[in-house]
């Protein structure tokens, strides 16, 4: 092993982040064979800055990240890979593509939709709008939407396209979004009945509720319950610790329940220490600034959650997104963000800019998720770890959707892939999905957590976790770990895995295109056309089933979908009822686009 020469020492400066990591990648161990002694001698004669530049100019993590089998968006088969837990194999990610005719017709549907939106916008401006409530709603917001305030003091808050899209496309299907509920969102939920007389600009509530099967909530292990040991412990903690500390953690300290929770999280994950926060979104968005600054290169999956993207931008780091589908064009993808071909005369200037960028970098952080909530795909963690070690980078793993839901004992994708937890430098997760509560955590080394306790913005601007919220997490996590003396946690994990595999295979058998892995409890069913979002949302609700429909801009313009979130609380009878309803609506909407249904036609699918 030959250690490369370090970069020239940078001038002393105050960075945005405390340097908790060693300066890298300027300490790179090369695996060159002994026979290349002539090249090693040539290296020794190089100036330090030139050697470091050459080392990193060859560095192309985006290209390698795109080669991850689990990240590939190309059509994958149905064969499983390595053994998962001794009796079941991991299922690969599948991204079956629709025909080009379907994709082109989706673009045509969008074109027609936007043409009619602009026609209606014109009619509204000239006073021909039949819905009299719309102009009244717009009068008070006209300056904000269109920037036509009389005083001329305020710029528009939204672009013309955003405003047109919201008023004429989104409002027409607003009834399938933002539905208010009247009960705990468990396997079933009570939805408040409502209707509109002005095309969803306002709603009328008759005061009744309808009980429906809930496939839209992140309740993977079924701990969203209003009764039971977790709910009782949470309620009892109010008498002991109250609702809140009424102050910042730096002033009032942490409640004892949060101290116990942080110790339990570290024990559950197998890390040295952990720190918890009252909000999952803020766990990502506010703490990237504490571990990265302008001298950091962040490599982020293009489908990472908005909280990760926001945190990366706030940190001031150099952010490069790698494609989730693995289609790259070589080393220039790292620095040009898409492999665009530059003219020959620009190359010398480009190389100088790259060298300057490289010499200022002190660390590289790869940010990925365990399960991608819109794709239903599972990251290929072993490959990512191998790349991390190869390039001496650091790994930030967001397990918001995988902790509790994946692995033999619910310890996430780290356990699912059977890798060493110490190979993940920063482990992040939330308590809103599998634990029926709120908040998030970051776990790792004691040095990392100690730094976050001092540098975290939440320590100065947020209150600690509410004691009953922390007690709910402690109760559910203890059940998962078996600390309650039962095997209830293991039964829930096994039931969720059975539900996910059964539901996904049945959908494929019916002829639907389903993204992701069969081991994932997030099930995206592709319907492609944006107009089908309203139809699916209303038709499924009419059959007493609550689903989530998603379209642009949350997804690609041609990939509108219905997203099912399965739970251990769902029974097989509930799943069969949902499947029967989806089958009927799918036939009515002509949304069975799969060309692989014949592979599952005669397959016996057992729960």
C-alpha positions in Angstrom: 0.0 0.0 0.0 1.4 3.4 -1.0 0.1 6.5 0.7 -0.4 9.5 -1.5 1.1 12.8 -0.5 -1.2 15.2 1.3 -2.4 18.4 -0.3 -0.7 21.7 0.6 -2.0 23.0 4.0 -4.9 25.3 3.5 -4.9 28.8 5.1 -6.5 28.9 8.5 -10.2 29.7 8.2 -13.5 29.3 10.0 -15.7 26.7 8.3 -19.4 26.1 8.6 -18.8 22.7 10.1 -16.5 21.4 12.8 -14.0 19.0 11.3 -15.2 15.8 12.8 -13.8 13.8 9.9 -10.1 13.5 8.9 -9.2 15.5 5.8 -10.0 13.3 2.8 -9.8 12.3 0.0 -6.2 13.7 0.1 -5.2 10.6 2.1 -5.7 7.9 -0.5 -4.3 4.4 -0.3 -3.5 3.0 -3.8 -3.7 -0.6 -4.7 -1.2 -0.4 -7.4 0.8 -3.6 -8.2 4.6 -3.6 -7.4 5.4 -3.9 -11.1 4.4 -0.2 -11.6 7.6 1.1 -9.8 8.3 3.4 -12.7 5.0 5.2 -12.2 5.5 5.4 -8.5 8.9 7.1 -9.0 7.2 9.5 -11.4 4.6 10.3 -8.8 7.2 11.1 -6.2 8.6 13.8 -8.4 5.2 15.5 -8.8 4.3 18.6 -6.9 1.7 17.7 -4.2 -1.2 19.7 -5.7 -0.7 18.2 -9.1 -0.8 14.6 -7.7 -4.0 15.2 -5.8 -5.6 16.8 -8.8 -4.7 13.8 -10.9 -6.0 11.3 -8.3 -9.4 13.0 -8.1 -9.7 13.8 -11.8 -9.8 10.0 -12.3 -12.4 9.8 -9.5 -15.8 9.1 -10.9 -18.1 8.0 -8.1 -21.3 8.9 -10.0 -20.4 6.5 -12.7 -19.7 3.7 -10.2 -22.8 4.5 -8.2 -24.8 4.2 -11.4 -23.5 0.7 -11.8 -25.1 -0.5 -8.6 -27.5 -3.3 -9.6 -30.1 -2.3 -7.2 -30.1 1.3 -8.5 -30.5 0.3 -12.1 -33.7 1.4 -13.5 -33.4 -0.9 -16.5 -35.8 -3.8 -16.8 -34.7 -6.4 -14.3 -35.8 -10.0 -14.0 -37.6 -11.7 -11.2 -34.8 -13.9 -10.0 -33.8 -13.3 -6.4 -30.2 -12.7 -5.4 -28.3 -13.7 -2.2 -30.0 -15.4 0.7 -31.8 -13.0 3.0 -32.5 -14.8 6.3 -31.7 -18.4 5.6 -35.1 -19.3 4.0 -36.0 -16.4 1.8 -34.0 -14.5 -0.8 -33.8 -10.8 -1.5 -35.9 -9.6 -4.4 -34.2 -7.3 -6.9 -35.6 -3.9 -7.8 -37.8 -4.0 -10.9 -38.6 -1.0 -13.2 -40.6 -2.3 -16.1 -41.0 0.4 -18.7 -44.2 1.1 -20.6 -44.3 1.2 -24.4 -43.3 4.3 -26.2 -46.9 4.7 -27.4 -48.0 5.0 -23.8 -45.4 7.5 -22.9 -46.1 9.7 -25.9 -49.8 9.6 -25.3 -49.1 10.7 -21.7 -47.3 13.8 -23.0 -50.3 14.4 -25.3 -52.6 14.2 -22.3 -50.5 16.8 -20.5 -50.6 19.0 -23.5 -54.4 18.9 -23.8 -54.7 19.5 -20.0 -52.5 22.6 -20.1 -54.2 24.0 -23.2 -57.5 23.8 -21.5 -56.0 25.3 -18.4 -54.8 28.4 -20.3 -58.2 28.7 -22.0 -59.9 28.7 -18.7 -57.3 31.2 -17.4 -58.1 33.5 -20.3 -61.9 33.2 -19.7 -61.3 34.1 -16.0 -59.3 37.2 -16.9 -62.0 38.5 -19.2 -64.8 37.8 -16.7 -66.3 34.7 -18.4 -65.7 32.4 -15.5 -68.9 30.6 -14.6 -67.7 29.8 -11.1 -68.3 33.1 -9.3 -66.2 32.0 -6.2 -63.0 31.8 -8.1 -62.6 35.6 -8.8 -63.4 36.3 -5.1 -60.7 34.0 -4.0 -58.2 35.5 -6.4 -58.9 39.2 -5.7 -57.1 39.0 -2.4 -54.2 37.1 -3.9 -54.0 38.6 -7.3 -50.8 40.6 -6.6 -49.1 37.5 -5.2 -50.1 35.2 -8.0 -49.6 37.5 -11.0 -47.5 40.4 -9.6 -50.0 43.1 -10.6 -50.4 44.9 -7.3 -51.3 48.5 -7.7 -48.5 49.9 -5.5 -45.9 47.8 -7.2 -44.1 46.9 -4.0 -44.3 43.1 -4.0 -42.9 40.7 -6.5 -45.0 37.6 -7.4 -44.6 34.7 -5.1 -45.3 32.1 -7.8 -44.5 31.9 -11.5 -47.4 32.2 -14.0 -47.1 28.4 -14.8 -47.3 27.4 -11.1 -50.3 29.6 -10.6 -52.0 28.4 -13.7 -51.3 24.7 -12.9 -52.6 25.1 -9.3 -55.8 26.9 -10.2 -56.8 24.9 -13.2 -55.3 21.4 -12.8 -54.7 20.8 -9.1 -57.9 22.4 -7.9 -60.0 20.1 -10.1 -58.7 17.0 -8.3 -58.1 18.6 -4.9 -60.8 16.3 -3.4 -58.5 13.3 -3.7 -55.8 15.1 -1.7 -55.7 16.5 1.8 -58.6 14.4 3.1 -59.3 15.1 6.8 -59.7 12.1 9.0 -61.6 11.6 12.3 -59.8 8.6 13.9 -56.4 7.0 14.5 -54.9 6.1 11.1 -54.5 2.4 11.6 -55.4 -0.5 9.3 -58.7 1.3 8.9 -59.5 5.0 9.3 -62.5 7.3 9.4 -62.6 9.8 6.6 -64.7 12.9 7.0 -67.3 13.1 4.2 -67.3 16.2 2.1 -68.4 17.5 -1.2 -68.0 20.6 -3.3 -70.3 22.8 -5.4 -67.6 25.0 -6.8 -65.1 22.5 -8.3 -63.1 22.1 -5.0 -62.6 25.7 -4.2 -64.5 25.1 -1.0 -66.0 22.0 0.7 -69.2 21.3 2.5 -69.0 18.9 5.5 -72.3 17.2 6.3 -70.9 15.9 9.6 -70.7 12.2 8.8 -67.7 9.9 8.5 -66.9 6.8 6.5 -64.7 4.0 7.6 -62.2 2.9 4.9 -59.3 0.5 4.6 -56.2 2.7 5.0 -53.4 2.1 2.5 -52.1 5.6 2.5 -50.4 5.9 5.9 -46.9 5.1 6.9 -47.9 2.6 9.6 -45.6 -0.3 8.6 -45.7 -2.2 11.9 -49.2 -1.2 12.9 -48.2 0.8 16.0 -50.6 3.7 15.1 -53.0 2.6 17.8 -55.2 4.6 20.2 -55.1 1.8 22.8 -52.6 -0.8 23.9 -49.4 -0.8 26.0 -47.7 1.9 23.9 -50.6 4.3 24.0 -51.1 3.7 27.8 -47.4 4.3 28.5 -47.5 7.5 26.5 -50.6 8.8 28.3 -49.1 7.9 31.7 -46.0 9.9 31.0 -48.0 13.1 30.9 -48.7 12.8 34.6 -45.0 12.4 35.3 -43.2 14.7 32.9 -45.9 16.8 31.3 -46.3 17.7 27.6 -43.2 19.7 27.0 -40.2 21.4 28.7 -41.4 24.8 27.4 -37.9 25.8 26.3 -34.9 24.9 24.2 -32.7 21.9 25.0 -29.7 24.2 25.6 -31.7 26.0 28.4 -34.0 23.5 30.0 -32.2 20.3 29.2 -33.8 17.1 27.9 -36.6 15.1 29.6 -35.6 11.8 31.1 -37.7 10.0 28.5 -35.6 11.4 25.7 -32.4 10.3 27.5 -33.8 6.8 27.8 -34.9 6.8 24.2 -31.4 7.8 22.9 -29.8 5.0 24.8 -32.4 2.5 23.5 -31.9 3.7 19.9 -28.1 3.2 20.1 -28.7 -0.3 21.6 -31.3 -1.1 18.9 -29.0 0.0 16.0 -25.8 -1.3 17.5 -24.0 2.1 17.4 -21.9 3.9 20.0 -24.4 6.7 20.6 -27.5 8.3 19.2 -29.3 11.7 19.4 -33.0 12.3 18.8 -34.9 15.2 17.5 -38.6 16.3 17.6 -39.0 16.5 13.8 -38.0 14.0 11.1 -37.7 16.6 8.3 -35.5 18.8 10.4 -33.3 15.9 11.3 -32.0 16.0 7.7 -32.5 19.6 6.7 -30.8 21.2 9.8 -28.0 18.8 10.4 -26.3 18.6 7.0 -25.0 22.0 7.9 -23.3 20.6 10.9 -21.3 17.9 9.0 -20.7 19.6 5.7 -19.5 23.0 4.4 -18.2 24.5 1.2 -15.2 22.2 1.3 -17.4 19.1 1.0 -18.5 17.2 -2.0 -22.0 15.6 -1.5 -23.0 12.8 -3.8 -26.8 12.5 -3.6 -29.2 10.2 -5.3 -31.5 12.2 -7.5 -34.6 10.7 -5.8 -33.5 11.6 -2.3 -36.1 13.2 0.0 -36.6 16.9 -0.1 -35.2 17.2 3.4 -31.9 15.8 2.3 -31.8 18.1 -0.8 -32.6 21.1 1.3 -30.0 20.3 3.9 -27.4 19.7 1.3 -28.0 23.1 -0.2 -28.1 24.9 3.1 -24.7 23.4 4.0 -23.0 25.2 1.1 -21.4 22.0 -0.1 -20.7 21.1 -3.7 -23.7 18.9 -4.5 -23.6 16.4 -7.4 -26.7 14.2 -7.9 -26.3 10.8 -9.5 -29.1 9.3 -11.4 -31.3 6.6 -9.8 -31.4 4.8 -13.1 -27.6 4.5 -13.5 -27.3 6.1 -16.9 -24.1 8.0 -17.0 -21.7 9.3 -19.6 -18.3 8.9 -17.9 -16.1 11.0 -15.7 -17.5 14.3 -16.8 -20.8 13.5 -15.1 -19.1 14.3 -11.8 -18.3 17.9 -12.7 -20.7 18.7 -15.5 -23.9 17.2 -14.0 -25.2 15.4 -17.0 -22.3 14.6 -19.3 -22.9 17.5 -21.6 -20.3 17.7 -24.4 -18.3 20.9 -24.3 -16.4 22.5 -27.2 -12.7 21.7 -27.6 -11.6 25.2 -26.8 -13.4 25.1 -23.5 -11.7 22.0 -22.2 -8.5 23.7 -20.9 -10.6 26.2 -18.9 -12.8 23.3 -17.5 -9.7 21.3 -16.4 -8.4 24.4 -14.5 -11.7 24.9 -12.8 -11.9 21.2 -11.8 -8.4 21.2 -10.4 -9.2 24.3 -8.3 -12.4 22.7 -7.0 -10.7 19.4 -6.1 -7.9 21.1 -4.1 -10.4 22.9 -1.9 -12.3 19.7 -1.0 -11.7 18.1 2.4 -14.3 15.3 2.4 -16.8 13.5 0.3 -20.2 12.3 1.6 -22.5 9.9 -0.2 -26.1 10.3 0.8 -28.7 7.6 0.0 -31.9 6.2 1.4 -32.7 2.7 2.6 -36.1 2.6 0.8 -37.1 5.2 -1.7 -40.7 6.2 -0.8 -41.8 7.0 -4.4 -40.0 4.2 -6.2 -40.4 1.4 -3.6 -36.8 0.4 -4.4 -34.2 -0.7 -1.9 -30.6 0.6 -2.0 -27.8 -1.8 -2.8 -26.0 -1.1 0.4 -23.0 -3.5 0.0 -22.1 -1.9 -3.3 -22.4 1.6 -1.9 -20.2 0.6 1.0 -17.5 -0.8 -1.3 -17.5 2.4 -3.3 -17.3 4.4 -0.1 -14.2 2.5 1.0 -12.7 2.7 -2.4 -12.9 6.5 -2.6 -12.4 7.1 1.2 -15.8 8.8 1.4 -18.4 8.9 4.2 -21.8 7.4 4.0 -25.0 9.0 5.2 -27.9 6.5 5.2 -31.5 7.8 5.6 -33.6 4.9 7.0 -36.8 6.8 7.4 -38.8 4.1 5.5 -36.6 1.0 6.2 -36.0 1.1 10.0 -38.4 -1.2 11.6 -39.8 -2.4 8.3 -36.7 -4.3 6.9 -34.4 -6.9 8.3 -35.0 -10.0 10.4 -35.5 -8.0 13.6 -36.5 -4.7 12.1 -33.0 -3.0 12.2 -33.3 -1.7 8.6 -31.4 -2.2 5.4 -28.1 -2.7 7.4 -29.5 -5.9 8.8 -31.4 -6.7 5.5 -28.0 -6.7 3.6 -26.2 -8.2 6.6 -23.4 -5.5 6.6 -21.4 -4.1 9.5 -23.1 -1.2 11.1 -19.7 0.5 11.5 -19.4 0.8 7.7 -22.2 3.4 7.8 -20.8 6.6 9.2 -24.1 8.5 9.8 -27.3 6.5 10.4 -30.5 8.6 10.2 -34.1 7.5 10.6 -37.5 8.8 11.7 -40.1 7.5 14.2 -43.1 8.4 12.1 -43.3 5.3 10.0 -42.7 2.1 11.9 -43.0 3.4 15.5 -46.3 5.3 15.3 -44.9 8.5 16.7 -42.9 11.6 15.6 -39.3 12.8 15.4 -36.1 11.5 14.1 -32.6 10.3 15.1 -29.0 10.3 14.0 -26.7 7.5 15.3 -23.1 6.7 14.9 -19.8 7.2 16.8 -19.6 9.0 20.1 -17.5 11.7 18.4 -20.2 12.4 15.8 -23.1 12.5 18.3 -21.1 14.7 20.7 -20.4 17.1 17.9 -24.1 17.2 17.0 -25.1 17.9 20.6 -23.0 21.0 20.5 -23.5 22.2 16.9 -27.1 21.2 16.2 -29.4 24.2 15.5 -32.2 22.3 17.1 -30.3 22.5 20.4 -30.8 26.3 20.3 -34.0 26.8 18.4 -36.3 23.9 19.1 -37.8 22.3 22.2 -36.8 18.7 23.0 -39.1 15.8 22.2 -42.4 15.7 24.0 -42.3 13.1 26.7 -45.4 11.2 25.6 -44.0 11.1 22.0 -40.8 9.6 23.3 -42.6 7.1 25.5 -44.6 5.9 22.4 -41.3 5.2 20.6 -39.8 3.5 23.6 -42.8 1.2 23.9 -42.9 0.2 20.3 -39.2 -0.2 19.9 -39.1 -2.3 23.1 -41.7 -4.6 21.5 -39.7 -4.9 18.3 -36.6 -5.8 20.3 -38.6 -8.3 22.4 -37.9 -6.5 25.6 -41.5 -6.8 26.6 -41.0 -10.6 27.0 -43.2 -11.5 23.9 -42.6 -12.2 20.3 -45.1 -9.6 19.1 -42.4 -7.6 17.4 -41.1 -10.5 15.4 -44.7 -11.5 14.4 -45.4 -7.9 13.1 -42.2 -7.8 11.1 -43.0 -11.2 9.5 -46.6 -10.2 8.8 -45.4 -7.0 7.0 -43.0 -9.0 4.8 -45.8 -11.5 3.9 -48.2 -8.7 3.1 -45.7 -6.9 0.9 -44.7 -9.9 -1.1 -48.3 -11.2 -1.5 -49.7 -7.8 -2.5 -47.0 -7.0 -5.0 -47.1 -10.4 -6.8 -50.9 -10.3 -7.0 -50.7 -6.8 -8.7 -48.2 -8.1 -11.2 -50.4 -11.1 -11.9 -53.2 -8.8 -12.7 -51.1 -7.0 -15.3 -50.1 -3.8 -13.5 -46.6 -2.3 -13.6 -45.2 -2.2 -10.1 -41.9 -0.5 -9.3 -39.3 -1.5 -6.7 -38.5 -4.7 -4.8 -41.0 -7.3 -3.7 -39.5 -7.0 -0.2 -40.5 -3.3 0.1 -43.7 -2.3 1.9 -44.0 0.7 -0.4 -45.9 -0.3 -3.6 -46.0 2.2 -6.5 -48.5 1.1 -9.1 -47.9 3.0 -12.4 -51.0 4.6 -14.0 -49.0 7.1 -16.1 -51.8 9.5 -17.1 -52.3 12.5 -14.8 -56.1 12.4 -15.4 -56.2 8.9 -13.8 -55.1 10.3 -10.5 -58.6 11.8 -9.9 -60.3 8.7 -11.2 -58.4 6.2 -9.0 -58.7 8.4 -5.9 -62.5 8.8 -6.2 -63.2 5.3 -7.4 -61.2 3.6 -4.7 -62.8 5.9 -2.0 -66.2 4.9 -3.4 -65.2 1.3 -2.6 -64.2 2.4 0.9 -60.5 2.2 0.3 -58.2 5.2 0.9 -55.2 5.4 -1.4 -52.5 8.0 -2.2 -52.3 9.2 -5.8 -49.1 11.0 -7.0 -48.3 12.9 -10.1 -46.0 15.7 -11.4 -44.1 17.5 -9.9 -43.7 14.9 -7.1 -42.9 12.3 -9.9 -41.7 12.4 -13.5 -44.2 13.9 -15.8 -44.9 10.5 -17.5 -45.0 8.4 -14.3 -48.2 9.2 -12.3 -48.9 6.5 -9.9 -51.0 5.1 -7.0 -48.8 4.4 -4.0 -49.9 1.8 -1.5 -48.2 1.7 2.0 -48.8 -1.7 3.5 -48.9 -2.4 7.2 -48.6 -5.4 9.5 -52.0 -4.4 10.7 -53.6 -5.3 7.4 -55.2 -8.8 7.3 -55.2 -11.0 4.2 -58.9 -10.3 3.8 -58.3 -6.5 3.7 -55.6 -7.0 1.1 -57.8 -9.1 -1.0 -60.6 -6.5 -0.8 -58.1 -3.8 -2.0 -56.8 -6.0 -4.8 -60.3 -6.7 -6.0 -61.1 -3.0 -6.1 -57.9 -2.1 -7.9 -58.5 -4.8 -10.5 -61.9 -3.4 -11.3 -60.7 0.2 -11.5 -57.7 -0.8 -13.5 -59.9 -2.5 -16.1 -62.1 0.6 -16.2 -59.1 2.9 -16.6 -57.2 0.7 -19.0 -54.1 1.0 -16.8 -52.8 -2.5 -17.0 -49.6 -1.8 -19.0 -47.4 -4.7 -18.0 -46.0 -7.1 -20.6 -44.9 -9.6 -18.0 -48.3 -10.6 -16.7 -47.9 -14.0 -18.4 -45.0 -14.8 -16.1 -47.3 -14.8 -13.1 -50.5 -16.1 -14.8 -50.2 -19.7 -13.5 -48.1 -18.9 -10.5 -49.6 -19.8 -7.1 -49.2 -16.8 -4.8 -49.5 -17.6 -1.2 -49.7 -15.2 1.7 
